Amino acid sequence: MSSNLVYSTMLNCLPATPGSLSLYGCGVNNINMLGYGHTGAHEGYLSQMIHDPVTDVTLVIYTNGWGPERGINSIRVTMNHMQEALYKVKG
């Protein structure tokens, strides 16, 4: 695959779920008004990276706020808090 094809495939984002403002493409999220990035979850921590091409600013958040005993909903809650923090930073 050419690098241009890979790049365009990654950025051809579709709604993550029906009606969602967050979009997802080949490993890349496009989060409404924040930019492109990727999230990760592993026992013991969560991560999120967002790059805003308009401002050329990249933000990375790591947190140790997740344990499997708290259930999958705890990931959603923590990720929502992380996105709220990114919106505040962006202003």
C-alpha angles and dihedrals in degrees: 000000000000118000090241091056092048091048094049091045091052093050096044091096125183129194110287089221130000109290093007121146088209115083129202131204132167097323094325128102124205105205115199111265093349105076138232125331150120135255130208138193129191130158105287101016148044128205138192131184122188128181119195107204091194094061096022089230124141122198126193126190126186123183134176091211102120137081126170091235088069092059136234093292089066088064091054093047093049093045090051089053089049092051091048088054091051091051089052092050091049090050 
